[in-house]
Amino acid sequence: MNRASPLSLSPPLDRQHGEVLLLLTLALLMPVPLYLVSLALFGLPHVITELAYISHRYRGRWPWRWWIPIGLTLACQAVVRTGVWLGAYPPDAGQIADLATLMVLAIVMGLAPMRLAWPARLCALAMAVGLFWLLEQGQWLIALLILSMLHNFTPLGLAWDLARENRQHLPMFRTFAIYFSLPVVVAMAGYSGHEVFLHTSESEAKLLAQQIPHSWLAWGEGQQGALMSALALAQCLHYLAVMRWLPATARTTSVAMMGTKLVWLTVIAASILMVYFWIDYGRARQLYGIAAGFHAWLEWPILWMVLIGQPSGQPQT
């Protein structure tokens, strides 16, 4: 019997292309409904699926003494975000805690207990200094918004790590690169003044104000619509990548990777959160942000290590 290819569980490319084409069409025609509905339906499931994938792939790559400070730092961030959701802390406290968390994670990366080149350590410590400067200058909001948008493109880094280890995954990485270039093309097309985008509605403008710096909203209505389309498309591509395409590279599915009990808990929790989104979007977004912040910030040190550290095939000390 022929051995199955590592990509044997991946959806056929024509199906993937069809899914991406459908998302692109929806993002251009109705970006706000696509953004809100996808977040409400798939936000929490994608967080748990992504954490399961990261655990499956990276848990044994580095020593526990590196994971412990990362976990404790992220737990502190979750506590502050919970306090913001409960009303114990103002929203600014959560934003400051987010940037401070990333600063501490950068220090942890610089002091990683493993064989790592000094330039990589110095870059991590320089990042920590830069984040401290942003905190001192009170410019944390713009930095956080940019990082939150960049997070949608993290599957590119994870796919590159797979392709670096196994050339059989190179086609998948190239496909990811094409897919994730689409939101950039959409945003730049709007910036250049193409009149193919819908004008920004009132609800669209309010949502954009929560997602991007106010100064960027000086663009025209068509440009703002392009930004909203790009955000919605990038978010949905991220969901598809971590819930379907990346688990398939491990010759499994997200359901099998998570286990039956965790899947049911995820379904129940996501259903409750979806109702909460319907009742109070703002408060539900804060609650969802507790889990979303944990998983998003966890990815930055992991991506840092896999992109500038050693491939997993090389032993760590």
C-alpha positions as CSV (number, residue, x, y, z in Angstrom):
1,M,0.0,0.0,0.0
2,N,1.4,3.4,-0.9
3,R,2.2,5.7,2.0
4,A,-0.2,8.6,2.4
5,S,1.2,12.0,1.6
6,P,1.4,14.5,4.5
7,L,-1.0,16.6,2.4
8,S,-3.5,13.8,1.8
9,L,-6.0,15.3,4.2
10,S,-5.8,18.8,2.7
11,P,-8.9,19.9,0.7
12,P,-8.4,19.7,-3.0
13,L,-6.9,22.9,-4.4
14,D,-10.0,23.7,-6.5
15,R,-12.1,23.5,-3.3
16,Q,-9.7,25.8,-1.5
17,H,-9.7,28.2,-4.4
18,G,-13.5,28.2,-4.4
19,E,-13.6,28.9,-0.7
20,V,-11.2,31.8,-1.0
21,L,-13.1,33.2,-4.1
22,L,-16.3,33.1,-2.1
23,L,-14.7,34.9,0.9
24,L,-13.3,37.5,-1.4
25,T,-16.7,38.1,-3.0
26,L,-18.4,38.4,0.4
27,A,-15.6,40.7,1.7
28,L,-16.1,43.1,-1.2
29,L,-19.9,43.1,-1.1
30,M,-20.7,42.9,2.6
31,P,-17.6,43.2,4.7
32,V,-19.3,44.2,8.0
33,P,-21.7,41.3,8.1
34,L,-18.9,38.9,7.1
35,Y,-16.6,40.3,9.8
36,L,-19.2,40.2,12.6
37,V,-20.8,36.9,11.7
38,S,-17.4,35.1,11.3
39,L,-16.1,36.5,14.6
40,A,-19.3,35.4,16.4
41,L,-19.4,32.0,14.9
42,F,-15.7,31.0,14.5
43,G,-13.8,33.4,16.8
44,L,-13.6,31.1,19.9
45,P,-13.4,27.8,18.0
46,H,-10.5,29.2,16.0
47,V,-8.7,30.2,19.2
48,I,-9.0,26.7,20.7
49,T,-8.1,25.0,17.5
50,E,-5.1,27.1,17.1
51,L,-3.9,26.5,20.6
52,A,-4.4,22.7,20.0
53,Y,-2.3,23.0,16.8
54,I,0.5,24.9,18.6
55,S,0.5,22.4,21.4
56,H,0.6,19.5,19.0
57,R,3.4,20.9,16.9
58,Y,5.6,22.9,19.4
59,R,5.0,21.6,22.9
60,G,8.0,19.3,22.9
61,R,10.3,21.5,20.8
62,W,11.6,23.6,23.7
63,P,12.2,22.9,27.4
64,W,9.5,23.5,30.0
65,R,11.6,26.2,31.7
66,W,10.9,28.4,28.7
67,W,7.2,27.7,28.5
68,I,6.5,28.4,32.3
69,P,7.4,32.1,32.2
70,I,5.4,32.5,29.0
71,G,2.4,30.9,30.5
72,L,2.6,33.0,33.7
73,T,3.0,36.2,31.7
74,L,-0.1,35.4,29.6
75,A,-2.1,34.5,32.6
76,C,-1.4,37.9,34.1
77,Q,-2.6,39.5,30.8
78,A,-5.8,37.3,31.0
79,V,-6.5,38.5,34.6
80,V,-6.3,42.1,33.6
81,R,-8.5,41.6,30.5
82,T,-11.0,39.8,32.7
83,G,-10.9,42.8,35.1
84,V,-11.7,45.1,32.1
85,W,-14.6,42.9,31.1
86,L,-16.0,43.0,34.6
87,G,-15.6,46.7,34.8
88,A,-12.9,46.6,37.6
89,Y,-10.3,48.3,35.3
90,P,-10.7,50.9,32.6
91,P,-10.1,49.9,29.0
92,D,-6.8,51.6,28.9
93,A,-5.5,49.2,31.6
94,G,-6.1,46.3,29.3
95,Q,-4.3,48.0,26.4
96,I,-1.3,48.9,28.6
97,A,-1.3,45.3,30.0
98,D,-1.3,43.9,26.4
99,L,1.8,45.9,25.4
100,A,3.5,45.2,28.7
101,T,2.8,41.5,28.2
102,L,4.5,41.6,24.8
103,M,7.4,43.5,26.3
104,V,7.9,40.8,28.9
105,L,7.6,38.1,26.3
106,A,10.3,39.8,24.3
107,I,12.6,39.7,27.3
108,V,11.8,36.0,27.8
109,M,12.7,35.4,24.1
110,G,16.0,37.2,24.7
111,L,16.8,35.0,27.7
112,A,15.5,31.8,26.1
113,P,17.2,28.7,27.8
114,M,18.3,27.1,24.6
115,R,21.0,27.4,22.0
116,L,20.2,30.6,20.2
117,A,22.4,33.0,18.2
118,W,23.2,36.3,20.0
119,P,21.8,38.4,17.1
120,A,18.4,36.8,17.7
121,R,18.7,37.5,21.4
122,L,19.7,41.1,20.9
123,C,16.8,41.6,18.4
124,A,14.4,40.3,21.0
125,L,15.8,42.6,23.7
126,A,15.7,45.5,21.3
127,M,12.1,44.8,20.7
128,A,11.5,44.9,24.5
129,V,13.2,48.3,24.6
130,G,11.1,49.6,21.8
131,L,7.9,48.4,23.4
132,F,8.9,50.1,26.7
133,W,9.5,53.3,24.7
134,L,6.0,53.0,23.3
135,L,4.5,52.6,26.7
136,E,6.5,55.6,28.0
137,Q,5.2,57.7,25.0
138,G,1.6,56.5,25.5
139,Q,1.5,55.2,21.9
140,W,0.3,51.7,22.8
141,L,-3.0,51.8,21.0
142,I,-1.5,52.2,17.5
143,A,1.0,49.5,18.2
144,L,-1.6,47.1,19.4
145,L,-3.9,47.7,16.5
146,I,-1.1,47.0,14.0
147,L,-0.2,43.9,15.9
148,S,-3.8,42.7,15.9
149,M,-4.0,43.1,12.2
150,L,-0.6,41.4,11.6
151,H,-1.9,38.5,13.7
152,N,-4.2,37.5,10.8
153,F,-1.1,36.7,8.7
154,T,0.6,34.5,11.3
155,P,-0.4,31.3,9.4
156,L,2.2,32.3,6.8
157,G,5.0,32.0,9.4
158,L,3.6,28.6,10.6
159,A,3.4,27.4,7.0
160,W,7.0,28.6,6.2
161,D,8.2,26.6,9.3
162,L,6.6,23.5,7.9
163,A,8.1,24.1,4.4
164,R,11.5,24.7,5.9
165,E,11.4,21.2,7.5
166,N,9.7,19.3,4.7
167,R,9.8,20.5,1.1
168,Q,6.6,18.6,0.4
169,H,4.9,21.6,2.2
170,L,6.4,24.2,-0.2
171,P,3.3,24.2,-2.5
172,M,1.1,24.8,0.6
173,F,3.3,27.7,1.7
174,R,3.2,29.2,-1.8
175,T,-0.6,28.9,-1.9
176,F,-0.8,30.5,1.5
177,A,1.3,33.4,0.3
178,I,-1.0,34.0,-2.7
179,Y,-4.2,33.8,-0.5
180,F,-2.8,36.1,2.2
181,S,-1.7,38.6,-0.4
182,L,-5.3,39.2,-1.4
183,P,-6.2,41.4,1.7
184,V,-3.1,43.5,1.0
185,V,-4.1,43.9,-2.7
186,V,-7.7,44.9,-1.7
187,A,-6.4,47.5,0.8
188,M,-3.9,49.0,-1.6
189,A,-6.5,49.1,-4.4
190,G,-8.7,51.1,-2.2
191,Y,-5.8,53.4,-1.1
192,S,-5.0,54.1,-4.8
193,G,-8.6,55.3,-5.3
194,H,-10.2,52.5,-7.3
195,E,-14.0,52.9,-7.2
196,V,-14.9,49.2,-6.9
197,F,-15.7,49.3,-3.2
198,L,-18.9,50.1,-1.5
199,H,-19.1,53.4,0.4
200,T,-18.6,53.2,4.1
201,S,-21.9,52.9,6.0
202,E,-22.4,54.2,9.5
203,S,-21.9,50.8,11.1
204,E,-18.8,50.2,9.0
205,A,-17.3,53.5,10.1
206,K,-17.9,52.6,13.8
207,L,-16.3,49.2,13.4
208,L,-13.4,50.7,11.5
209,A,-12.8,53.2,14.4
210,Q,-12.4,50.2,16.7
211,Q,-9.9,48.4,14.4
212,I,-7.6,51.0,13.0
213,P,-6.0,54.3,14.1
214,H,-8.3,57.4,13.8
215,S,-5.7,59.1,11.5
216,W,-6.1,56.4,8.9
217,L,-9.8,57.2,8.7
218,A,-9.0,60.3,6.9
219,W,-9.1,58.2,3.7
220,G,-12.2,58.6,1.5
221,E,-15.2,56.4,1.9
222,G,-14.2,54.0,-0.8
223,Q,-10.8,53.7,0.8
224,Q,-12.4,53.0,4.1
225,G,-14.6,50.4,2.5
226,A,-11.5,48.7,1.1
227,L,-9.9,48.6,4.5
228,M,-13.0,47.0,6.0
229,S,-13.0,44.4,3.1
230,A,-9.3,43.7,3.7
231,L,-9.8,43.2,7.4
232,A,-12.8,40.9,7.0
233,L,-11.0,38.8,4.3
234,A,-7.8,38.5,6.3
235,Q,-9.7,37.4,9.4
236,C,-11.6,34.7,7.5
237,L,-8.5,33.4,5.8
238,H,-6.9,33.2,9.2
239,Y,-9.8,31.1,10.5
240,L,-9.7,28.8,7.5
241,A,-5.9,28.3,7.8
242,V,-5.8,27.4,11.5
243,M,-9.1,25.4,11.5
244,R,-8.6,23.3,8.3
245,W,-5.5,23.8,6.3
246,L,-2.8,23.7,9.0
247,P,-4.2,20.7,10.9
248,A,-4.3,18.8,7.6
249,T,-0.6,19.0,7.4
250,A,-0.3,16.9,10.5
251,R,-2.4,14.2,8.7
252,T,-5.3,14.9,11.0
253,T,-8.3,17.3,11.4
254,S,-8.9,20.0,14.0
255,V,-11.6,17.8,15.6
256,A,-9.2,14.8,16.0
257,M,-6.5,17.1,17.3
258,M,-8.7,18.6,20.0
259,G,-10.4,15.4,21.1
260,T,-14.2,14.8,21.5
261,K,-14.6,16.3,25.0
262,L,-12.8,19.6,24.1
263,V,-14.8,19.8,20.8
264,W,-18.1,19.6,22.7
265,L,-16.9,22.1,25.3
266,T,-15.9,24.4,22.5
267,V,-19.3,24.0,20.8
268,I,-21.1,24.8,24.0
269,A,-18.9,27.8,24.9
270,A,-19.0,29.2,21.3
271,S,-22.8,28.9,21.3
272,I,-23.2,30.8,24.5
273,L,-20.7,33.5,23.3
274,M,-22.6,33.8,20.0
275,V,-25.8,34.7,21.9
276,Y,-23.8,37.1,24.0
277,F,-22.5,38.8,20.8
278,W,-26.1,39.1,19.7
279,I,-27.1,40.8,22.9
280,D,-24.1,43.0,23.5
281,Y,-21.4,43.0,20.9
282,G,-19.0,45.3,22.8
283,R,-19.1,43.3,26.1
284,A,-18.9,40.0,24.2
285,R,-15.9,41.2,22.3
286,Q,-14.2,42.0,25.6
287,L,-15.0,38.5,26.9
288,Y,-13.8,36.9,23.7
289,G,-10.7,39.1,23.9
290,I,-9.5,37.2,27.0
291,A,-9.0,34.0,25.1
292,A,-8.1,35.8,21.8
293,G,-5.3,37.8,23.5
294,F,-3.8,34.7,25.1
295,H,-3.6,32.8,21.9
296,A,-2.5,35.8,19.8
297,W,0.3,36.8,22.1
298,L,1.4,33.2,22.5
299,E,2.1,33.1,18.8
300,W,4.6,35.9,18.8
301,P,7.4,34.2,20.8
302,I,6.7,31.0,19.0
303,L,7.0,32.6,15.6
304,W,10.1,34.5,16.7
305,M,11.8,31.2,17.6
306,V,10.7,29.3,14.5
307,L,11.6,32.1,12.1
308,I,15.0,33.1,13.5
309,G,15.8,30.2,15.8
310,Q,16.7,26.6,14.9
311,P,14.5,24.3,12.9
312,S,12.9,21.6,15.0
313,G,15.2,19.0,13.4
314,Q,18.1,20.4,15.3
315,P,18.4,19.3,19.0
316,Q,18.0,21.9,21.7
317,T,19.9,22.0,24.9
